[in-house]
Amino acid sequence: MRALFTLLVLIAFTKGIHAQQINIDTTSVQPRTIVRLSLIVPGLLVEQKMAKATTLIFNLWTGFAFQYAEINGKSTSYSKFFPNFTIESRYYSSIKKRKVLVSKSYYYSGLYFGFPLTIGFTDSRFSAGPVIGIQQGIGRNGYWNVALGPGVTGAMGITDFGFIGEFGIGFILNP
């Protein structure tokens, strides 16, 4: 009887208690163009909205390699920068679901499927293939992105199959 009375009192007093109100505008429109500066792999990305959950990314970035070789008993080492250009189409599969759940979907955060095509300006480098990735915002102006998938790569006339992907942390330049 005592437990029943305690339960009724708790129900009576908690009737007026409500969850915290969240004032997030889930109907906000994504910007048509987002400009990002990548820090891990230095680069400038422009993400252009093509359809409701589809974007096209243009990425001008640079890679870095340190090479060491020993030829005829002599060792040599050098470093090399190699500029690249990537164009990638992305379909964000979770944008609608994230808006319904009042999750952060601004600046195209969430799970995506993409198809990047990378062309290197030196050594005839290239890579292409489907990837699955996730992109999230960090604070107000930051972001991180990771993607991985099977693909074809090539350089200096040699073609190979393997994994392709990307990892990025940086800033959104037009918040």
mmCIF file of the C-alpha atoms, coordinates in Angstrom:
data_MODEL
# 
_entry.id   MODEL 
# 
loop_
_atom_site.group_PDB 
_atom_site.id 
_atom_site.type_symbol 
_atom_site.label_atom_id 
_atom_site.label_alt_id 
_atom_site.label_comp_id 
_atom_site.label_asym_id 
_atom_site.label_entity_id 
_atom_site.label_seq_id 
_atom_site.pdbx_PDB_ins_code 
_atom_site.Cartn_x 
_atom_site.Cartn_y 
_atom_site.Cartn_z 
_atom_site.occupancy 
_atom_site.B_iso_or_equiv 
_atom_site.pdbx_formal_charge 
_atom_site.auth_seq_id 
_atom_site.auth_comp_id 
_atom_site.auth_asym_id 
_atom_site.auth_atom_id 
_atom_site.pdbx_PDB_model_num 
ATOM 1   C CA . MET A 1 1   ? 0.000  0.000  0.000   1.00 0.00 ? 1   MET A CA 1 
ATOM 2   C CA . ARG A 1 2   ? 2.827  2.362  0.877   1.00 0.00 ? 2   ARG A CA 1 
ATOM 3   C CA . ALA A 1 3   ? 4.506  1.736  -2.519  1.00 0.00 ? 3   ALA A CA 1 
ATOM 4   C CA . LEU A 1 4   ? 1.230  2.422  -4.342  1.00 0.00 ? 4   LEU A CA 1 
ATOM 5   C CA . PHE A 1 5   ? 0.775  5.703  -2.471  1.00 0.00 ? 5   PHE A CA 1 
ATOM 6   C CA . THR A 1 6   ? 4.371  6.755  -3.299  1.00 0.00 ? 6   THR A CA 1 
ATOM 7   C CA . LEU A 1 7   ? 3.823  5.916  -6.963  1.00 0.00 ? 7   LEU A CA 1 
ATOM 8   C CA . LEU A 1 8   ? 0.598  7.965  -7.121  1.00 0.00 ? 8   LEU A CA 1 
ATOM 9   C CA . VAL A 1 9   ? 2.303  10.971 -5.475  1.00 0.00 ? 9   VAL A CA 1 
ATOM 10  C CA . LEU A 1 10  ? 5.205  10.784 -7.957  1.00 0.00 ? 10  LEU A CA 1 
ATOM 11  C CA . ILE A 1 11  ? 2.804  10.604 -10.911 1.00 0.00 ? 11  ILE A CA 1 
ATOM 12  C CA . ALA A 1 12  ? 0.775  13.546 -9.599  1.00 0.00 ? 12  ALA A CA 1 
ATOM 13  C CA . PHE A 1 13  ? 3.835  15.764 -9.132  1.00 0.00 ? 13  PHE A CA 1 
ATOM 14  C CA . THR A 1 14  ? 5.577  14.830 -12.357 1.00 0.00 ? 14  THR A CA 1 
ATOM 15  C CA . LYS A 1 15  ? 2.592  15.553 -14.602 1.00 0.00 ? 15  LYS A CA 1 
ATOM 16  C CA . GLY A 1 16  ? 3.687  19.162 -15.105 1.00 0.00 ? 16  GLY A CA 1 
ATOM 17  C CA . ILE A 1 17  ? 7.355  18.330 -15.761 1.00 0.00 ? 17  ILE A CA 1 
ATOM 18  C CA . HIS A 1 18  ? 8.362  18.440 -19.432 1.00 0.00 ? 18  HIS A CA 1 
ATOM 19  C CA . ALA A 1 19  ? 11.550 17.623 -21.252 1.00 0.00 ? 19  ALA A CA 1 
ATOM 20  C CA . GLN A 1 20  ? 13.825 20.499 -22.094 1.00 0.00 ? 20  GLN A CA 1 
ATOM 21  C CA . GLN A 1 21  ? 12.698 22.392 -25.168 1.00 0.00 ? 21  GLN A CA 1 
ATOM 22  C CA . ILE A 1 22  ? 15.213 22.315 -28.014 1.00 0.00 ? 22  ILE A CA 1 
ATOM 23  C CA . ASN A 1 23  ? 15.076 25.311 -30.320 1.00 0.00 ? 23  ASN A CA 1 
ATOM 24  C CA . ILE A 1 24  ? 16.671 23.941 -33.454 1.00 0.00 ? 24  ILE A CA 1 
ATOM 25  C CA . ASP A 1 25  ? 15.394 24.958 -36.840 1.00 0.00 ? 25  ASP A CA 1 
ATOM 26  C CA . THR A 1 26  ? 15.119 21.627 -38.628 1.00 0.00 ? 26  THR A CA 1 
ATOM 27  C CA . THR A 1 27  ? 13.685 23.298 -41.707 1.00 0.00 ? 27  THR A CA 1 
ATOM 28  C CA . SER A 1 28  ? 16.805 25.401 -42.305 1.00 0.00 ? 28  SER A CA 1 
ATOM 29  C CA . VAL A 1 29  ? 18.063 25.225 -45.837 1.00 0.00 ? 29  VAL A CA 1 
ATOM 30  C CA . GLN A 1 30  ? 21.537 23.857 -46.483 1.00 0.00 ? 30  GLN A CA 1 
ATOM 31  C CA . PRO A 1 31  ? 23.814 26.382 -48.180 1.00 0.00 ? 31  PRO A CA 1 
ATOM 32  C CA . ARG A 1 32  ? 24.270 25.672 -51.884 1.00 0.00 ? 32  ARG A CA 1 
ATOM 33  C CA . THR A 1 33  ? 28.063 25.979 -51.678 1.00 0.00 ? 33  THR A CA 1 
ATOM 34  C CA . ILE A 1 34  ? 30.357 25.090 -48.788 1.00 0.00 ? 34  ILE A CA 1 
ATOM 35  C CA . VAL A 1 35  ? 34.076 25.924 -48.836 1.00 0.00 ? 35  VAL A CA 1 
ATOM 36  C CA . ARG A 1 36  ? 36.388 23.924 -46.575 1.00 0.00 ? 36  ARG A CA 1 
ATOM 37  C CA . LEU A 1 37  ? 40.095 24.112 -45.731 1.00 0.00 ? 37  LEU A CA 1 
ATOM 38  C CA . SER A 1 38  ? 41.603 20.698 -44.956 1.00 0.00 ? 38  SER A CA 1 
ATOM 39  C CA . LEU A 1 39  ? 44.523 20.611 -42.532 1.00 0.00 ? 39  LEU A CA 1 
ATOM 40  C CA . ILE A 1 40  ? 45.667 16.954 -42.308 1.00 0.00 ? 40  ILE A CA 1 
ATOM 41  C CA . VAL A 1 41  ? 46.100 16.647 -46.065 1.00 0.00 ? 41  VAL A CA 1 
ATOM 42  C CA . PRO A 1 42  ? 46.426 20.300 -47.122 1.00 0.00 ? 42  PRO A CA 1 
ATOM 43  C CA . GLY A 1 43  ? 43.693 21.198 -49.555 1.00 0.00 ? 43  GLY A CA 1 
ATOM 44  C CA . LEU A 1 44  ? 40.787 23.415 -50.522 1.00 0.00 ? 44  LEU A CA 1 
ATOM 45  C CA . LEU A 1 45  ? 37.377 21.755 -50.989 1.00 0.00 ? 45  LEU A CA 1 
ATOM 46  C CA . VAL A 1 46  ? 34.244 23.213 -52.529 1.00 0.00 ? 46  VAL A CA 1 
ATOM 47  C CA . GLU A 1 47  ? 31.037 21.219 -51.981 1.00 0.00 ? 47  GLU A CA 1 
ATOM 48  C CA . GLN A 1 48  ? 28.205 22.223 -54.311 1.00 0.00 ? 48  GLN A CA 1 
ATOM 49  C CA . LYS A 1 49  ? 24.621 21.102 -53.729 1.00 0.00 ? 49  LYS A CA 1 
ATOM 50  C CA . MET A 1 50  ? 23.185 19.337 -56.776 1.00 0.00 ? 50  MET A CA 1 
ATOM 51  C CA . ALA A 1 51  ? 19.912 17.922 -55.373 1.00 0.00 ? 51  ALA A CA 1 
ATOM 52  C CA . LYS A 1 52  ? 18.257 17.516 -51.979 1.00 0.00 ? 52  LYS A CA 1 
ATOM 53  C CA . ALA A 1 53  ? 20.787 14.981 -50.601 1.00 0.00 ? 53  ALA A CA 1 
ATOM 54  C CA . THR A 1 54  ? 23.391 14.987 -53.403 1.00 0.00 ? 54  THR A CA 1 
ATOM 55  C CA . THR A 1 55  ? 26.505 17.128 -53.690 1.00 0.00 ? 55  THR A CA 1 
ATOM 56  C CA . LEU A 1 56  ? 29.497 17.468 -55.983 1.00 0.00 ? 56  LEU A CA 1 
ATOM 57  C CA . ILE A 1 57  ? 32.910 18.123 -54.425 1.00 0.00 ? 57  ILE A CA 1 
ATOM 58  C CA . PHE A 1 58  ? 35.883 19.766 -56.085 1.00 0.00 ? 58  PHE A CA 1 
ATOM 59  C CA . ASN A 1 59  ? 39.077 19.263 -54.090 1.00 0.00 ? 59  ASN A CA 1 
ATOM 60  C CA . LEU A 1 60  ? 42.516 20.687 -54.906 1.00 0.00 ? 60  LEU A CA 1 
ATOM 61  C CA . TRP A 1 61  ? 45.006 19.105 -52.506 1.00 0.00 ? 61  TRP A CA 1 
ATOM 62  C CA . THR A 1 62  ? 48.648 18.229 -52.144 1.00 0.00 ? 62  THR A CA 1 
ATOM 63  C CA . GLY A 1 63  ? 50.296 15.032 -50.988 1.00 0.00 ? 63  GLY A CA 1 
ATOM 64  C CA . PHE A 1 64  ? 53.762 14.656 -49.551 1.00 0.00 ? 64  PHE A CA 1 
ATOM 65  C CA . ALA A 1 65  ? 56.228 11.792 -49.793 1.00 0.00 ? 65  ALA A CA 1 
ATOM 66  C CA . PHE A 1 66  ? 59.622 11.178 -48.276 1.00 0.00 ? 66  PHE A CA 1 
ATOM 67  C CA . GLN A 1 67  ? 61.571 8.630  -50.283 1.00 0.00 ? 67  GLN A CA 1 
ATOM 68  C CA . TYR A 1 68  ? 64.721 6.766  -49.387 1.00 0.00 ? 68  TYR A CA 1 
ATOM 69  C CA . ALA A 1 69  ? 66.621 4.520  -51.770 1.00 0.00 ? 69  ALA A CA 1 
ATOM 70  C CA . GLU A 1 70  ? 69.899 2.677  -51.845 1.00 0.00 ? 70  GLU A CA 1 
ATOM 71  C CA . ILE A 1 71  ? 71.390 2.182  -55.303 1.00 0.00 ? 71  ILE A CA 1 
ATOM 72  C CA . ASN A 1 72  ? 74.787 0.546  -55.871 1.00 0.00 ? 72  ASN A CA 1 
ATOM 73  C CA . GLY A 1 73  ? 75.701 1.050  -52.223 1.00 0.00 ? 73  GLY A CA 1 
ATOM 74  C CA . LYS A 1 74  ? 74.867 4.745  -52.224 1.00 0.00 ? 74  LYS A CA 1 
ATOM 75  C CA . SER A 1 75  ? 71.920 5.944  -50.201 1.00 0.00 ? 75  SER A CA 1 
ATOM 76  C CA . THR A 1 76  ? 69.806 8.836  -51.302 1.00 0.00 ? 76  THR A CA 1 
ATOM 77  C CA . SER A 1 77  ? 66.714 10.457 -49.881 1.00 0.00 ? 77  SER A CA 1 
ATOM 78  C CA . TYR A 1 78  ? 64.452 13.261 -50.956 1.00 0.00 ? 78  TYR A CA 1 
ATOM 79  C CA . SER A 1 79  ? 61.037 14.702 -50.277 1.00 0.00 ? 79  SER A CA 1 
ATOM 80  C CA . LYS A 1 80  ? 58.409 15.401 -52.855 1.00 0.00 ? 80  LYS A CA 1 
ATOM 81  C CA . PHE A 1 81  ? 55.125 17.308 -53.033 1.00 0.00 ? 81  PHE A CA 1 
ATOM 82  C CA . PHE A 1 82  ? 52.550 16.206 -55.568 1.00 0.00 ? 82  PHE A CA 1 
ATOM 83  C CA . PRO A 1 83  ? 49.404 18.246 -56.287 1.00 0.00 ? 83  PRO A CA 1 
ATOM 84  C CA . ASN A 1 84  ? 46.133 16.437 -57.015 1.00 0.00 ? 84  ASN A CA 1 
ATOM 85  C CA . PHE A 1 85  ? 42.595 17.242 -58.095 1.00 0.00 ? 85  PHE A CA 1 
ATOM 86  C CA . THR A 1 86  ? 39.584 15.217 -56.957 1.00 0.00 ? 86  THR A CA 1 
ATOM 87  C CA . ILE A 1 87  ? 35.999 15.433 -58.137 1.00 0.00 ? 87  ILE A CA 1 
ATOM 88  C CA . GLU A 1 88  ? 33.506 13.424 -56.095 1.00 0.00 ? 88  GLU A CA 1 
ATOM 89  C CA . SER A 1 89  ? 29.767 12.946 -56.177 1.00 0.00 ? 89  SER A CA 1 
ATOM 90  C CA . ARG A 1 90  ? 28.134 12.198 -52.813 1.00 0.00 ? 90  ARG A CA 1 
ATOM 91  C CA . TYR A 1 91  ? 24.720 11.009 -51.740 1.00 0.00 ? 91  TYR A CA 1 
ATOM 92  C CA . TYR A 1 92  ? 23.957 11.690 -48.066 1.00 0.00 ? 92  TYR A CA 1 
ATOM 93  C CA . SER A 1 93  ? 21.679 8.865  -46.998 1.00 0.00 ? 93  SER A CA 1 
ATOM 94  C CA . SER A 1 94  ? 20.842 10.100 -43.509 1.00 0.00 ? 94  SER A CA 1 
ATOM 95  C CA . ILE A 1 95  ? 19.963 13.785 -44.000 1.00 0.00 ? 95  ILE A CA 1 
ATOM 96  C CA . LYS A 1 96  ? 16.179 13.285 -43.806 1.00 0.00 ? 96  LYS A CA 1 
ATOM 97  C CA . LYS A 1 97  ? 16.454 10.932 -40.827 1.00 0.00 ? 97  LYS A CA 1 
ATOM 98  C CA . ARG A 1 98  ? 18.816 13.305 -38.989 1.00 0.00 ? 98  ARG A CA 1 
ATOM 99  C CA . LYS A 1 99  ? 16.413 16.230 -39.451 1.00 0.00 ? 99  LYS A CA 1 
ATOM 100 C CA . VAL A 1 100 ? 13.514 14.171 -38.075 1.00 0.00 ? 100 VAL A CA 1 
ATOM 101 C CA . LEU A 1 101 ? 15.624 13.158 -35.059 1.00 0.00 ? 101 LEU A CA 1 
ATOM 102 C CA . VAL A 1 102 ? 16.769 16.797 -34.637 1.00 0.00 ? 102 VAL A CA 1 
ATOM 103 C CA . SER A 1 103 ? 20.389 15.749 -35.148 1.00 0.00 ? 103 SER A CA 1 
ATOM 104 C CA . LYS A 1 104 ? 22.955 18.058 -36.665 1.00 0.00 ? 104 LYS A CA 1 
ATOM 105 C CA . SER A 1 105 ? 22.688 17.865 -40.444 1.00 0.00 ? 105 SER A CA 1 
ATOM 106 C CA . TYR A 1 106 ? 23.945 21.327 -41.289 1.00 0.00 ? 106 TYR A CA 1 
ATOM 107 C CA . TYR A 1 107 ? 26.899 21.511 -43.682 1.00 0.00 ? 107 TYR A CA 1 
ATOM 108 C CA . TYR A 1 108 ? 26.097 17.995 -44.878 1.00 0.00 ? 108 TYR A CA 1 
ATOM 109 C CA . SER A 1 109 ? 26.878 16.004 -41.748 1.00 0.00 ? 109 SER A CA 1 
ATOM 110 C CA . GLY A 1 110 ? 26.112 12.311 -41.763 1.00 0.00 ? 110 GLY A CA 1 
ATOM 111 C CA . LEU A 1 111 ? 26.616 9.045  -43.587 1.00 0.00 ? 111 LEU A CA 1 
ATOM 112 C CA . TYR A 1 112 ? 27.279 9.264  -47.326 1.00 0.00 ? 112 TYR A CA 1 
ATOM 113 C CA . PHE A 1 113 ? 28.065 7.176  -50.369 1.00 0.00 ? 113 PHE A CA 1 
ATOM 114 C CA . GLY A 1 114 ? 30.517 8.724  -52.804 1.00 0.00 ? 114 GLY A CA 1 
ATOM 115 C CA . PHE A 1 115 ? 32.466 8.127  -55.974 1.00 0.00 ? 115 PHE A CA 1 
ATOM 116 C CA . PRO A 1 116 ? 35.745 10.092 -56.018 1.00 0.00 ? 116 PRO A CA 1 
ATOM 117 C CA . LEU A 1 117 ? 37.929 10.419 -59.104 1.00 0.00 ? 117 LEU A CA 1 
ATOM 118 C CA . THR A 1 118 ? 41.422 11.731 -58.363 1.00 0.00 ? 118 THR A CA 1 
ATOM 119 C CA . ILE A 1 119 ? 43.931 12.892 -60.942 1.00 0.00 ? 119 ILE A CA 1 
ATOM 120 C CA . GLY A 1 120 ? 47.500 13.699 -59.968 1.00 0.00 ? 120 GLY A CA 1 
ATOM 121 C CA . PHE A 1 121 ? 49.426 16.392 -61.791 1.00 0.00 ? 121 PHE A CA 1 
ATOM 122 C CA . THR A 1 122 ? 52.709 14.473 -61.558 1.00 0.00 ? 122 THR A CA 1 
ATOM 123 C CA . ASP A 1 123 ? 53.574 10.881 -62.520 1.00 0.00 ? 123 ASP A CA 1 
ATOM 124 C CA . SER A 1 124 ? 50.161 10.388 -64.202 1.00 0.00 ? 124 SER A CA 1 
ATOM 125 C CA . ARG A 1 125 ? 48.559 9.395  -60.894 1.00 0.00 ? 125 ARG A CA 1 
ATOM 126 C CA . PHE A 1 126 ? 44.873 8.492  -60.661 1.00 0.00 ? 126 PHE A CA 1 
ATOM 127 C CA . SER A 1 127 ? 42.390 6.685  -58.422 1.00 0.00 ? 127 SER A CA 1 
ATOM 128 C CA . ALA A 1 128 ? 38.656 5.986  -58.619 1.00 0.00 ? 128 ALA A CA 1 
ATOM 129 C CA . GLY A 1 129 ? 36.050 3.871  -56.899 1.00 0.00 ? 129 GLY A CA 1 
ATOM 130 C CA . PRO A 1 130 ? 33.010 3.854  -54.609 1.00 0.00 ? 130 PRO A CA 1 
ATOM 131 C CA . VAL A 1 131 ? 33.413 4.845  -50.953 1.00 0.00 ? 131 VAL A CA 1 
ATOM 132 C CA . ILE A 1 132 ? 31.250 4.966  -47.864 1.00 0.00 ? 132 ILE A CA 1 
ATOM 133 C CA . GLY A 1 133 ? 32.004 7.724  -45.421 1.00 0.00 ? 133 GLY A CA 1 
ATOM 134 C CA . ILE A 1 134 ? 30.855 9.905  -42.600 1.00 0.00 ? 134 ILE A CA 1 
ATOM 135 C CA . GLN A 1 135 ? 31.259 13.645 -42.220 1.00 0.00 ? 135 GLN A CA 1 
ATOM 136 C CA . GLN A 1 136 ? 30.544 15.580 -39.030 1.00 0.00 ? 136 GLN A CA 1 
ATOM 137 C CA . GLY A 1 137 ? 30.846 19.127 -37.810 1.00 0.00 ? 137 GLY A CA 1 
ATOM 138 C CA . ILE A 1 138 ? 33.156 20.082 -34.971 1.00 0.00 ? 138 ILE A CA 1 
ATOM 139 C CA . GLY A 1 139 ? 31.854 23.087 -33.109 1.00 0.00 ? 139 GLY A CA 1 
ATOM 140 C CA . ARG A 1 140 ? 30.676 25.965 -35.244 1.00 0.00 ? 140 ARG A CA 1 
ATOM 141 C CA . ASN A 1 141 ? 33.330 26.093 -37.993 1.00 0.00 ? 141 ASN A CA 1 
ATOM 142 C CA . GLY A 1 142 ? 35.150 22.764 -37.909 1.00 0.00 ? 142 GLY A CA 1 
ATOM 143 C CA . TYR A 1 143 ? 34.595 19.412 -39.579 1.00 0.00 ? 143 TYR A CA 1 
ATOM 144 C CA . TRP A 1 144 ? 36.007 15.924 -39.858 1.00 0.00 ? 144 TRP A CA 1 
ATOM 145 C CA . ASN A 1 145 ? 35.516 13.403 -42.625 1.00 0.00 ? 145 ASN A CA 1 
ATOM 146 C CA . VAL A 1 146 ? 36.532 9.783  -43.146 1.00 0.00 ? 146 VAL A CA 1 
ATOM 147 C CA . ALA A 1 147 ? 35.764 7.480  -46.089 1.00 0.00 ? 147 ALA A CA 1 
ATOM 148 C CA . LEU A 1 148 ? 36.920 4.100  -47.339 1.00 0.00 ? 148 LEU A CA 1 
ATOM 149 C CA . GLY A 1 149 ? 36.121 1.822  -50.258 1.00 0.00 ? 149 GLY A CA 1 
ATOM 150 C CA . PRO A 1 150 ? 37.487 -0.453 -52.975 1.00 0.00 ? 150 PRO A CA 1 
ATOM 151 C CA . GLY A 1 151 ? 39.085 1.207  -55.945 1.00 0.00 ? 151 GLY A CA 1 
ATOM 152 C CA . VAL A 1 152 ? 41.565 1.243  -58.742 1.00 0.00 ? 152 VAL A CA 1 
ATOM 153 C CA . THR A 1 153 ? 44.779 3.258  -58.495 1.00 0.00 ? 153 THR A CA 1 
ATOM 154 C CA . GLY A 1 154 ? 47.538 3.959  -60.927 1.00 0.00 ? 154 GLY A CA 1 
ATOM 155 C CA . ALA A 1 155 ? 50.823 5.788  -61.326 1.00 0.00 ? 155 ALA A CA 1 
ATOM 156 C CA . MET A 1 156 ? 53.513 5.807  -63.997 1.00 0.00 ? 156 MET A CA 1 
ATOM 157 C CA . GLY A 1 157 ? 51.670 3.269  -66.142 1.00 0.00 ? 157 GLY A CA 1 
ATOM 158 C CA . ILE A 1 158 ? 51.107 0.716  -63.344 1.00 0.00 ? 158 ILE A CA 1 
ATOM 159 C CA . THR A 1 159 ? 47.479 0.002  -62.394 1.00 0.00 ? 159 THR A CA 1 
ATOM 160 C CA . ASP A 1 160 ? 46.423 -1.784 -59.224 1.00 0.00 ? 160 ASP A CA 1 
ATOM 161 C CA . PHE A 1 161 ? 43.291 -2.613 -57.230 1.00 0.00 ? 161 PHE A CA 1 
ATOM 162 C CA . GLY A 1 162 ? 43.028 -1.928 -53.529 1.00 0.00 ? 162 GLY A CA 1 
ATOM 163 C CA . PHE A 1 163 ? 41.448 0.435  -51.030 1.00 0.00 ? 163 PHE A CA 1 
ATOM 164 C CA . ILE A 1 164 ? 40.952 4.139  -51.532 1.00 0.00 ? 164 ILE A CA 1 
ATOM 165 C CA . GLY A 1 165 ? 39.786 6.630  -48.978 1.00 0.00 ? 165 GLY A CA 1 
ATOM 166 C CA . GLU A 1 166 ? 40.207 9.947  -47.322 1.00 0.00 ? 166 GLU A CA 1 
ATOM 167 C CA . PHE A 1 167 ? 40.638 11.423 -43.882 1.00 0.00 ? 167 PHE A CA 1 
ATOM 168 C CA . GLY A 1 168 ? 40.201 15.093 -43.218 1.00 0.00 ? 168 GLY A CA 1 
ATOM 169 C CA . ILE A 1 169 ? 40.003 17.569 -40.382 1.00 0.00 ? 169 ILE A CA 1 
ATOM 170 C CA . GLY A 1 170 ? 39.664 21.250 -41.094 1.00 0.00 ? 170 GLY A CA 1 
ATOM 171 C CA . PHE A 1 171 ? 37.641 24.440 -41.110 1.00 0.00 ? 171 PHE A CA 1 
ATOM 172 C CA . ILE A 1 172 ? 34.520 25.589 -42.919 1.00 0.00 ? 172 ILE A CA 1 
ATOM 173 C CA . LEU A 1 173 ? 35.437 28.935 -44.467 1.00 0.00 ? 173 LEU A CA 1 
ATOM 174 C CA . ASN A 1 174 ? 31.906 30.194 -45.163 1.00 0.00 ? 174 ASN A CA 1 
ATOM 175 C CA . PRO A 1 175 ? 29.892 29.398 -41.996 1.00 0.00 ? 175 PRO A CA 1 
# 
